[in-house]
């Protein structure tokens, strides 16, 4: 499975997971509302039952809804035409609560309209509860022009949540399953991504090393022929080929090892005075065989002020080599590279490497310095590499407090501009 397909699967799964979560929250909210309504209806039915038991209103047919005033979700006032006896009320009320499933505790108080105070108050533990302690009642007085029975349910919210425990446990389990699933998907995606990186790396590694080794083997085969000693120019040419290829391999290995060993740490820098014109010339000299093998035209515009900076010579040369090699590698026709060193007025020396190559799409530019990153079309143009060169360039510049910027137009060319602090 390609990583683009996997990415779409990941996006799809994330959308489904988000949808399931929202749906869960919506259903929990609905269940909570239903439980609230259920509770209210059970309390009203209990009051209806009480009305039938002890005739709290003179008219036995008076609808209970007219008798009840719901102050808030926890507090009910029931109009009384006559005041029931404390024990009778307790007995019938607890029976009714049990019959209609009001399984939570309640503070009961009876208000007398003449005295404008509670005649009595008590605590009714939850039906079937073994709770013998009697928490304080002492409800705030609500003054009314009629007798009433006050029912206050202090733990109604908790009770409703308890009633919903099945739904909550199911939702939490589902959430845990979804989290587990997301983590596994993420792990799978990462693994797939790393696998692809590794595969690309091995492919490119093989390609980069196979060609020079094959060339060296051919040169060596020629050199071990007994009559080669009679043809000194041939011998010299093939020795030069071997030297060239060995240097190329050495450079590649050096770069690989350096990049692999620094990881996220800062690059160790061995500073010395470097004449920048000369340093760039040297770097170009080192890749001269590569430049001529590609028929590239490389113009170097030095700075006449002969700028000198304190820097790690090898590292800066590798930066130039990387940029120029890339400029040549990623060209379509005959590469024409312009390298310009400028003293500038600012606090930085600038070196720009400009090519007439394939260019880089804007959306890819931000990833260029990531380790192992290669623009996906890189392989389409049949150019191999490890995706380590620019990462190394960036590390060298960071270690020298320098900067790098890229300006590129697809099919026209790219300019890499590096800036190195003068001090
Ligand atoms: P590589 O070994 O693949 O060349 P680099 O880190 O040097 O690795 O470059 C990363 C990617 O940036 C390359 O794969 C290529 O797609 C893109 N790139 C670098 N330089 C240029 C350039 N001058 N023109 C076009 N694309 C470039």
Boltz pocket constraint, residues with backbone or C-beta under 6 A from the ligand:
constraints:
  - pocket:
      binder: B
      contacts: [[A, 322], [A, 323], [A, 326], [A, 327], [A, 328], [A, 330], [A, 355], [A, 357], [A, 358], [A, 359], [A, 360], [A, 368], [A, 370], [A, 373], [A, 374], [A, 375], [A, 376], [A, 378], [A, 384], [A, 385], [A, 386], [A, 387], [A, 388], [A, 389], [A, 390], [A, 391], [A, 414]]
      max_distance: 6.0
